[in-house]
Amino acid sequence: MELFLIRHAESRNNIRKSDQERFSDPELTDNGRLQSNHLAEFLQQGLHLSRIEYEENEKPLDQIYCSAMKRSLETVNQVGVAIGLKPEVWMDIHEVGGIYEFNSDLTKKIGRSGLNRKQIHHTFPEYILPETLNDQGWWNKDAEILSELNERVERVIKTLKDRAEENIRIGMVAHGGFFSSFLCVLFNLKPSDGTAFQSHNCSISRITFEKDEKITIQYLNFFDYLPENLRVSRPKCEI
């Protein structure tokens, strides 16, 4: 199984000056929408694969997942159209913390509801939604804590490892903090020790899963396909 980790395009939170300007569920910026268009074209042309791989099988991806957060839903939209796939919402691949905003003095994270089933279906009618997504909002609880994050990442990794021997290409349009946690757990590293993996907006990382739990990093954080003015390097692994 070939897994392509794709960070969402630039969101309004990515250009914030401080946490006072933070949105609980930000949309893409104008630059983000341009980035997502270039991402869709890049994947459609099969440039995330080797030339031989693409000649043998011209289908860029077999499945593509996104989270239920606006920036992921919006990023994957043009990709799905370009490569002829219906994006599937996987609620477990959301950003670290879930949907929350800070209180006035930035000392507490207050959980918010997130989009509900009707809202997502109205804006993205072609997307495949999980049965567990209801009309109360997909999050609708307190901000995620570290133990919950670790359990969630383990669930995602188990699901992927169970598919390791499938001859399939899977895309996952998700989030920088989640991908950093995912890669740390996958390779038995400890984020608490300061280890982090950076993912720039619309960057692609490729991981190969094989039998006997053999896992190979093919490349990480590739975003050179974007026009230079849309390549935004972010020195910190922020969420």
C-alpha positions as CSV (number, residue, x, y, z in Angstrom):
1,M,0.0,0.0,0.0
2,E,1.3,3.4,-0.9
3,L,0.2,6.2,1.4
4,F,0.4,9.9,0.4
5,L,0.1,12.3,3.3
6,I,-1.0,15.7,1.9
7,R,-1.2,18.7,4.1
8,H,-4.2,21.0,3.5
9,A,-3.6,24.3,1.6
10,E,-3.0,27.6,3.4
11,S,-5.8,28.5,5.9
12,R,-6.7,31.7,7.6
13,N,-5.0,30.4,10.8
14,N,-1.8,29.9,8.9
15,I,-1.5,33.6,8.3
16,R,-2.6,34.7,11.8
17,K,-0.3,37.1,13.7
18,S,-1.4,35.8,17.2
19,D,-3.8,33.3,18.8
20,Q,-6.2,36.2,19.3
21,E,-6.8,35.9,15.6
22,R,-7.3,32.2,15.6
23,F,-10.4,30.6,14.1
24,S,-11.8,27.3,15.5
25,D,-12.4,26.0,12.0
26,P,-10.8,28.2,9.4
27,E,-11.4,28.3,5.7
28,L,-8.7,28.5,3.0
29,T,-7.2,31.8,2.0
30,D,-7.1,33.0,-1.6
31,N,-3.5,31.7,-1.8
32,G,-4.7,28.4,-0.3
33,R,-7.3,28.0,-3.1
34,L,-4.6,28.6,-5.7
35,Q,-2.3,26.0,-3.9
36,S,-5.1,23.4,-4.0
37,N,-5.6,23.9,-7.7
38,H,-1.9,23.3,-8.3
39,L,-2.1,20.2,-6.1
40,A,-5.0,18.8,-8.1
41,E,-3.1,19.3,-11.4
42,F,0.1,17.8,-10.0
43,L,-1.7,14.6,-8.8
44,Q,-3.8,14.4,-12.0
45,Q,-0.6,14.2,-14.0
46,G,0.8,11.5,-11.8
47,L,3.9,13.5,-10.9
48,H,3.8,12.2,-7.3
49,L,4.7,8.8,-8.8
50,S,7.7,7.6,-10.7
51,R,7.4,7.6,-14.5
52,I,7.4,3.8,-14.6
53,E,4.7,3.6,-11.9
54,Y,2.5,6.0,-13.7
55,E,3.0,4.2,-17.1
56,E,2.0,0.9,-15.5
57,N,-1.1,2.4,-13.7
58,E,-2.3,5.8,-14.7
59,K,-4.7,6.1,-11.8
60,P,-3.1,8.7,-9.5
61,L,-4.9,7.4,-6.4
62,D,-7.4,4.7,-5.6
63,Q,-8.9,6.4,-2.6
64,I,-8.6,9.9,-1.1
65,Y,-9.6,10.8,2.5
66,C,-10.0,14.1,4.2
67,S,-10.9,15.3,7.7
68,A,-14.2,17.0,8.6
69,M,-12.4,20.3,9.0
70,K,-13.1,23.1,6.5
71,R,-9.6,23.5,5.3
72,S,-9.2,19.8,4.5
73,L,-12.7,19.6,2.9
74,E,-11.9,22.6,0.7
75,T,-8.4,21.4,-0.3
76,V,-9.6,18.0,-1.4
77,N,-12.5,19.3,-3.5
78,Q,-10.5,20.2,-6.6
79,V,-8.4,17.1,-6.2
80,G,-11.4,14.8,-6.3
81,V,-12.7,16.4,-9.4
82,A,-9.3,16.3,-11.1
83,I,-8.6,12.6,-10.5
84,G,-12.2,11.4,-10.6
85,L,-12.6,10.3,-7.0
86,K,-15.2,11.0,-4.4
87,P,-13.4,12.2,-1.2
88,E,-14.2,10.2,1.9
89,V,-14.4,11.9,5.2
90,W,-12.3,10.2,7.9
91,M,-13.1,11.9,11.2
92,D,-10.1,10.5,13.0
93,I,-7.5,12.4,10.8
94,H,-8.5,15.8,12.2
95,E,-6.0,18.3,13.5
96,V,-4.6,18.0,17.0
97,G,-7.0,19.4,19.6
98,G,-10.1,19.2,17.5
99,I,-12.5,22.1,17.1
100,Y,-11.8,24.7,19.8
101,E,-11.2,28.4,20.4
102,F,-9.4,30.2,23.2
103,N,-11.0,32.2,25.9
104,S,-10.3,35.9,26.2
105,D,-7.0,35.6,28.1
106,L,-5.8,32.5,26.1
107,T,-5.7,30.3,29.2
108,K,-8.3,27.8,28.2
109,K,-9.4,25.9,25.1
110,I,-13.2,25.9,24.6
111,G,-14.5,23.1,22.4
112,R,-16.9,23.9,19.6
113,S,-19.3,21.8,17.5
114,G,-17.7,21.7,14.0
115,L,-19.7,21.2,10.9
116,N,-22.6,18.8,11.0
117,R,-23.7,16.2,8.4
118,K,-26.2,18.5,6.6
119,Q,-23.7,21.3,6.4
120,I,-21.0,19.2,4.8
121,H,-23.4,17.4,2.5
122,H,-24.9,20.8,1.3
123,T,-21.5,22.2,0.4
124,F,-19.8,19.0,-0.7
125,P,-22.7,16.7,-1.9
126,E,-20.3,14.2,-3.7
127,Y,-18.3,13.4,-0.6
128,I,-18.7,10.0,1.2
129,L,-19.6,10.6,4.8
130,P,-19.3,8.2,7.7
131,E,-22.5,7.0,9.4
132,T,-21.2,8.4,12.7
133,L,-21.3,11.9,11.4
134,N,-24.6,13.4,12.7
135,D,-26.4,16.7,12.8
136,Q,-25.0,17.8,16.2
137,G,-21.6,18.7,14.8
138,W,-18.8,16.2,14.2
139,W,-16.8,17.4,17.2
140,N,-19.1,19.0,19.8
141,K,-16.9,18.3,22.9
142,D,-13.9,19.6,24.9
143,A,-10.6,20.2,23.2
144,E,-8.6,17.0,22.7
145,I,-5.9,16.1,25.2
146,L,-2.6,14.2,24.6
147,S,-3.8,10.8,25.7
148,E,-6.8,11.1,23.3
149,L,-4.5,12.2,20.5
150,N,-2.3,9.2,21.0
151,E,-5.2,6.8,21.0
152,R,-6.6,8.3,17.8
153,V,-3.3,8.1,16.0
154,E,-2.9,4.5,17.0
155,R,-6.3,3.8,15.6
156,V,-5.4,5.3,12.3
157,I,-2.1,3.5,12.1
158,K,-3.8,0.2,12.9
159,T,-6.3,0.7,10.1
160,L,-3.6,1.4,7.6
161,K,-1.4,-1.4,8.7
162,D,-4.3,-3.8,8.2
163,R,-4.3,-2.8,4.6
164,A,-0.5,-3.0,4.1
165,E,-0.6,-5.8,1.6
166,E,-3.3,-4.2,-0.6
167,N,-2.1,-3.0,-4.0
168,I,-3.6,0.4,-3.6
169,R,-2.7,4.1,-3.5
170,I,-4.3,6.1,-0.8
171,G,-4.3,9.9,-0.4
172,M,-4.9,11.5,3.0
173,V,-5.5,15.3,3.0
174,A,-5.1,16.3,6.6
175,H,-3.1,18.5,9.0
176,G,0.4,19.4,10.0
177,G,0.2,18.6,13.7
178,F,-1.7,15.3,13.0
179,F,0.9,14.2,10.4
180,S,3.8,15.0,12.9
181,S,2.1,12.9,15.6
182,F,1.3,10.2,13.1
183,L,4.9,9.9,11.9
184,C,6.3,10.0,15.4
185,V,4.1,7.2,16.6
186,L,4.6,5.2,13.4
187,F,8.4,5.2,13.9
188,N,8.4,5.0,17.7
189,L,9.6,8.5,18.3
190,K,8.5,10.7,21.2
191,P,6.9,14.1,20.4
192,S,7.2,15.0,24.1
193,D,11.0,15.0,23.6
194,G,10.7,17.7,21.0
195,T,10.6,15.5,17.9
196,A,8.5,16.9,15.1
197,F,7.9,16.5,11.3
198,Q,7.2,19.6,9.4
199,S,4.6,19.6,6.6
200,H,4.2,22.8,4.5
201,N,0.8,23.7,3.0
202,C,0.0,21.3,0.1
203,S,3.2,19.3,0.7
204,I,3.2,15.6,-0.1
205,S,4.9,12.8,1.9
206,R,5.0,9.2,0.6
207,I,5.1,6.2,2.9
208,T,5.1,2.5,1.7
209,F,3.4,-0.1,3.8
210,E,4.3,-3.8,3.1
211,K,3.8,-7.1,4.8
212,D,5.6,-8.0,8.0
213,E,5.2,-4.4,9.1
214,K,7.9,-3.2,6.8
215,I,7.4,0.6,6.4
216,T,9.5,2.8,4.1
217,I,9.7,6.6,3.8
218,Q,9.9,7.4,0.1
219,Y,9.9,11.2,0.5
220,L,8.8,13.9,3.0
221,N,7.3,17.4,2.7
222,F,7.6,17.8,-1.0
223,F,6.1,21.0,-2.3
224,D,8.5,22.2,-5.0
225,Y,5.8,21.7,-7.6
226,L,4.1,24.8,-6.4
227,P,4.9,28.2,-8.0
228,E,7.6,29.9,-6.0
229,N,5.2,32.6,-4.7
230,L,3.0,29.9,-3.3
231,R,5.7,27.9,-1.5
232,V,5.3,29.1,2.1
233,S,7.9,27.6,4.4
234,R,6.9,27.6,8.0
235,P,9.7,27.3,10.5
236,K,7.5,25.8,13.3
237,C,5.3,22.8,13.2
238,E,2.2,24.8,14.0
239,I,-1.5,23.8,14.1
